[in-house]
Amino acid sequence: MPILVTGGGGYIGSVVVDALSARGESVVVADDLARGHREAVAPDVPLRIGDLTDPGFVRQLFAEFSIDAILHFAAWSQVGESMREPGKYFRNNYVGVLNLLEALVASGGRSFILSSTAATYGEPTSCPIDEASPTLPTNPYGASKLQCEQLLRWFGELHGLRWTALRYFNAAGATAERGEDHEPETHLIPLALRTLVGGSPLTVFGLDYPTPDGTCIRDYIHVSDLADAHLLALDALGRGEGGAYNLGNGTGFSVLEVIAAAESVTGRTIPWQAGPRRAGDPARLVASSGLARERLGWSPSRGDIRVIVESAWRWMERHPRGYRGA
Ligand code: UDP
């Protein structure tokens, strides 16, 4: 039975599709290609293009394929944009999950894995953040994902759905084939590297945070380590074990440390200037991923920030204009 991967043309989804295919799973991708890329989906993987907020499109997917499990990546995922266009976030992120869950349950399918986020926690009350921390999102992106998690809980309780929510910290890095290609790009590592292939100088958002060098600290996690966690979570759901798990390395790096890593990997100077703080950025977000390690047997192996940045740089060297230039 094929696994439906929504958003399989996007950054993390495309890496997970490759990982599933590599272990012999049958995969179907649904993507509206608004931010995903046709070129990021291997030609032998069926790709259906459409909008998951349209129940008709979702019905068509289930009519065409016998879907037993869904890995759901398709979502809007930018904090800043969600502060400007909250309705867009709640509609797309929540309604998409609702349509998928109703179709999955109606067809007798069982398993659902949600791409969730550290943004479900909001301003952390303790660091590192574990899954028992309060979930008080400070932006519509995090709030919409928390609502999706609540949908999963209710469908689990009332329909016997097996579900897992994976709360990513800062996804980063690339595989040999797939990398980060957002337009507009808002993430630190690709923006820092783009300065070396014709991009504008980087602006560091705030040098006055209560951290050792004054810049924000984040927990960067390699996209292949995230993919490993999805495969393990799928296996665990097969045994009837689900839940919400943080996915991070448990180590934080400041913006200036990331820039230093990029300079060391590339051997070049990254041009940057200081700018004001970005609205909604907490000073420090670092995961405790003990639960995922213990329950899923997850063991991220690419936690060195240089390894992460180097993989992103190799991909950017090969794809200086992203997939368009592929
Ligand atoms: N950041 C920055 N300049 C940029 C983009 C990001 O200083 O052009 C900082 C941002 O304020 C945050 C960190 O880099 O502290 C990571 O931001 P990113 O957007 O990559 O991920 P987020 O933490 O928002 O998920």
Boltz pocket constraint, residues with backbone or C-beta under 6 A from the ligand:
constraints:
  - pocket:
      binder: B
      contacts: [[A, 79], [A, 169], [A, 170], [A, 186], [A, 187], [A, 188], [A, 189], [A, 191], [A, 202], [A, 203], [A, 204], [A, 205], [A, 206], [A, 216], [A, 217], [A, 218], [A, 255], [A, 278], [A, 281], [A, 282]]
      max_distance: 6.0
